[in-house]
């Protein structure tokens, strides 16, 4: 037998030798203590009026406890597969133990045929190993100082509040998005008038290169000017030819930059959505905490209505458990998106560096015409 106890929860392991040779209708484990409360495992080797092994958790000192005692406990019982632990069978439940219901468990835990199957590991060397895990939630009357049921919520949401404060301190910056469309280059030798118009168009493109329609217009303008035989100085021709030669690289790098930038913005939006959900969860936590304080006062002032207050309290704790799970999901989502933002920003920086190299020629060209 082996027992472990950690504040309001603990576990106990019971190994029964020569199990298949047991003649008794039911067997009792040694009593073990968790959270100041005594417990005992009860097993029916041949089943409790069934063809299944029956397992229960029992309060062995029920007759010696004060009148009106109750215990609210969440517990699990497990039959260990001693050959392959992944095949171990575990059932979990929650129960209010009282003088009238001092034991609780599972009448049909595991089929006796399966338990005694020689190919399985439940009765290795004719040993049956049972593990009980017990978490004591509420004890009345209180003979020890139990942990408050709100302690784990306070601890969790304090950490959540720190995460929210840290995020608000760091802040979120939102960048702008740019978009260019692909187009084909054109050929032809323009007239002097067409060349002058193209030069004027080039100035306008260079003044607002990243406007939605500028890429196509810039491509057409470069095509016109590269074919012009008059109206351009030799320096202008060199600048145009140089930029046109790198035009595809420039547009490709800029498109990559735009895609990475859009990915950054998408992850930021998702991160902010999760952040809002976290804040809402924390606000709900504060409200629940106020409700819990109110219920605690009622419990002290109106002992005659203790059972009614307990019912409301347990419902609130159940909802709180759900909130805890939901909050963990959004917190996990927030952290995942935060990582993705960092990764996307790294990709964006690489794209910016590529774009910077491609923009040098554009700057030279702009210096010639603007």
C-alpha positions, 0 to 999 in steps of 0.5 A, a space after each residue: 500500500 502506498 499513499 500520497 497527500 498534497 493539500 486537499 488532494 492525494 492518491 492511494 495505491 492498493 495491491 491485493 495478492 492472490 486476488 482470484 483466490 479471495 472468498 470474501 464478498 467484499 474486501 476493504 483497504 487500509 484507511 488513508 487520510 487526505 485533507 484531514 479526512 479518512 477514506 477507504 477503498 471497497 472492492 467486490 471481487 466477484 461483483 456486487 450483484 453483477 458480472 463486473 468488478 465493483 469498486 467504491 470509495 468509502 468513509 470508514 469513520 462515518 459513525 464517529 463524525 459529528 452530526 450533519 457532516 458532509 464531504 464533497 469530493 472528486 475522485 477516480 478509481 483505476 485498475 492498473 494494467 501491469 503489463 501495458 499501463 495504457 490499457 489501465 481502466 480509470 473512472 472518475 466522478 464527484 459525490 457529496 458523501 453523507 451519513 446516508 451515502 458514505 460510499 460511492 463508486 462504480 458497480 460495473 467497473 470492468 467485466 470479470 471475464 476481461 479482468 481474469 483474461 490470462 492475456 491481459 495484465 490486470 491480474 499479473 501474478 494474481 495481483 490486483 492493483 487499484 489506485 485512488 485519487 481524491 480531491 476534497 472540495 468541501 468539508 463540513 463541519 470544518 475541523 481543519 482549515 481547508 483551501 478555499 475553492 476560489 484559491 485556484 481561480 485567484 491564482 490563475 486569474 492573477 497570472 492572467 491579469 499579469 499577462 494582460 497588463 504586460 500586453 497592454 504595456 507593450 502595446 500593438 502597432 498596426 502597419 499599413 498595407 500596399 498592393 500592386 498588380 502584375 502587368 506585361 511590358 509593352 514594346 514600340 518606338 514612341 513619338 517625341 510627344 509620346 515620350 514627353 507624356 511618358 516622362 510626365 507619367 513617370 514623374 507621377 508614378 515616382 511620386 506615388 509608386 505604391 498606389 494601387 494602379 501604379 505598377 501597371 502604369 509604371 510598366 507601360 511608361 518604362 516600356 514607352 521610354 525604353 523605346 524612345 529615340 528622342 527626348 531623353 538624355 543619355 543619363 535618363 536612358 541609362 536610369 530607365 534601362 537599369 530600372 527596367 532590367 530589375 523591374 521584375 525583381 523589384 515587383 516580386 520583392 515588393 509583392 513578397 513584402 506585401 504578402 508577409 506584411 499582410 500575414 503580420 496584420 492577420 496574426 495581429 488581428 487574431 492576437 488582439 481578438 484573443 487578448 479581448 477575450 482574455 480581458 473579458 474573462 478577467 472581468 467575468 472573474 472579478 464579477 464571479 469573485 464578487 458573487 462568491 464573496 456575497 454567497 460566503 456572507 449569506 452562508 455565514 448569516 443564514 445557516 438555516 439556508 445552508 443547503 440552498 447556498 451550497 447549491 448556488 455555490 457549486 453551480 458557480 464553481 462549475 461555471 467557473 471551471 468552464 470559464 477556466 477552460 475557455 480562458 486557457 484556450 484563448 490564452 493559448 491562442 493568444 500566445 500562439 498568435 504572439 509567436 506567429 506575429 514574431 515569426 511573420 515580422 521576421 519574414 517581413 524584415 527579410 522582405 524589407 531588406 530585399 525590397 530596400 535593395 531593389 528600391 535603390 534603382 528606383 531612387 536613382 530614377 526618381 532623382 533624375 525625374 523628380 
